[in-house]
Amino acid sequence: MLVRAIILACGLASLSGCVTAAVGAAGAVGVTALQDRTLGEGLDDAAASNQLKAKLMARSAERFNEVDVEVANKIALLTGRVPNPEDKIEAERIAWTVSVIRDVGNEIKVRKPGGVKQNLNDEWITARVRTKLLTNGKVKSMNINIETYDGVVYLMGIARSAEELQRAAQLTSKVRGVKEVVSYIQVREPSTGRPSLDQSKSEVYDPGAQ
């Protein structure tokens, strides 16, 4: 099982706005309190995520209804499915129009709608991954957001050490049904609250070989 660990130029340093957007501003305050990020970071990410989702739906709900948006430290991650290559390009273009966003990771797949069976399977995988991370005492699962599309699991958020980052990816790769793990997690130095400099390069590694 190969795991792609991707660090964008600006770095990723907080849980995505996908969670905070779902519970609103008041909920974002409560969620952020349990995470290793500031309240301001959480609210900024939630606002940017909501704005981007609204722009995509305004452009075309039919074309972008299976596109998921996550925002972490002003960096947007787009996942899901669109019917045409032009839609993938258009979704990224729209993401860049949100003034707060400083970088975009486009993981959208050009495929037909997944259907109820595929969507339920992806939700099942996400739930299993969440449980596996939650029950592991060496991973702070509240810092990690999980999305699954066609068996590919996307992890986004922060880790308190390189070991925690790798452990989260390894645990995820062992869940039945997972085809690939794409990690946008970045280490945040406990002393400074900033992403570690040694996490600035992309890498591909096999957890089974560790």
N, C-alpha and C positions, 0 to 999 in steps of 0.2 A: 504494500500500500504506500504509494508516494504521497507526500504532503508538500504542497506548495506554500512556502512562507513568503509573503509579499509585503514589502515595506515601501510605501510611496515616498516621494522626495521630501514631503513635509513631515512625514511620520504620523502614526496613529497613536492617540494617547487617552482614549476614553471609551466607555460603552456607547454603542450607537444610539441615535435618536429614535430608532424603531420602537424601543421599549417606552421611552419617555413620552413619545408622541401619542402612544396608545392610551396612556393614563392621564394626559393633560398636564398643565403647568403645576397644579397642586400635587399631583402624583409624582411628577418629576422631582420635586423637592424631597419627597420621602425616599424614592429610589436612589437618588444621588447620595443621600446621607449614608447609604450602605455601601457605596462604591468608593474607590480610590480616585476621586476627581472632585473638582469644586462645583458648587451650585451654579456658578456662572457658566461653566463649561456645559453642564447638563442642559440648562435652559437655552443656551445658544444652539446646541446640537438639535434639540427638540424643535425649535423655531425653524431652523434651516430645513429639517426633514419635512415638517408640515408644509412649508412653502414649496419645496420641490415636488412633493406628492400632488399638491394642488395644481401646480403648473402642468404636470404630466396629464392629470385627469382633464384639465381644461383644454389641453391640446387634442387629446383623443382618448376617452375612457376605453374605447374598444381596443385600441392598439396597445395601450400601456397598462391594462388592468392586471396583468400578471408580472409587472415590474415591481420589485420591492426596493425600497429606499432605506438606507441606513446612513447616518451621519455621525462621525466621531472626530472630535477635535477639528471641526470645520472641513473634514474630508468626507466626501460622499462615496458610498459603495452601492452600485446598481447591480442587482441580481434578478433572476427570473427569466421570462421568455417573451419574445416578440415575434410576430409572423414574418417580418421582412428585414433584410440587412439595413435598409434605410431607417427603420424604426430604431434600431440599436444606436445608430449614429445620431439620430434626432434626440433620443433620450439623453445622451451625453451632452449634446449641445444645450439642451434645456437646463441640465444640471449646472453648467457653467454660468448660466444667467442669474443664479442665486448669489448675491454679492458676498455672502458670508463664506461660501465654499471656496477653498483654496486649492483643492485637488480632487480628481475623480478617478475611481477605480471602476471600470466598466466590465462586469462579468456576465452581462446579459447574453443569453443563448438565442440564436435564431431558430426557433422550432415552432411546431404547431402547439396549440394549448395542451397542457398536460392531461387534462381530464380528471374526473373525480377520483379514480383509482390511484393515479400517480400522485395527486395532491394529498390524498390520505396517507399514502406510503411515506411521502416526504415529511408530513406532520408527525407520523409515528417515529421516524428516524430522529427528528429534532427532539422529540420528547425523550427518547432513549439516551441521546447524547447529553441532554440537560440533566437527566437523572444521574448519569455516570459521572459528570463533572461535579454535581452537587454533593454526591456521596463520597467524593475523594477529598480527604482532609488537606491535601497539598495544593489544591486549586481553588481559588476564590471565584466561584462560578458567577457571582453577581457582576463581576467585571467583564464578562464575556457574553456577547450576543451570538445567537446561532440561527442560521437560515439554511434550509435545504431545498435544492431543486434538482430533480432527476437523479437523486442519490448522491449528489455532490454537496458536501457540507461546507458552509462558509462561516468562519469564526472571525469575529471582529471585537476589539476592545483592548484591554491592557493586561499585562502580567507583571508581577512584582519581581520576577527574576527570569533569566533565560531558561532555567530548569522548569519553572512553572509553565512557560510558553510551550516548551517541547512536550511536557507531560500532557497538557491540554490537547495538543494535536495527536499524541499517541493514543490517549484514551478514546478520542473521537474515532480514530481510524479502526479501532477494534469493535465498534458497534456494527452489528449485522445489518447489511444492506447499504453501508457506506461505500461508494465507489471511489471517492477522492475527497481529500480535505484541503481546502484553500484557506490559509490563515493570514488574516490581516491584523493579527495581534502584535502589539509592540511592547517591549519592556519599558516600564517607567521606573526611573531610579527613585527609591524611597526617600533619599536625602534631599533631592532637588525637585522631584515631581516632573522631571523632564525625561523624554525618551532617551534611552541609552544610545550613545554614538556607535557602538559596535553592532547595532541592529539596523544600520542604514543600508544594508545590501540585501537583495533578494537571495533566496537559497532554496534548493530542493533537496530533501533528505528522506530517507526511508526509516520510519520509526521502528520497523522490525529489525533493523540492523544495529539499533542502539544497544 
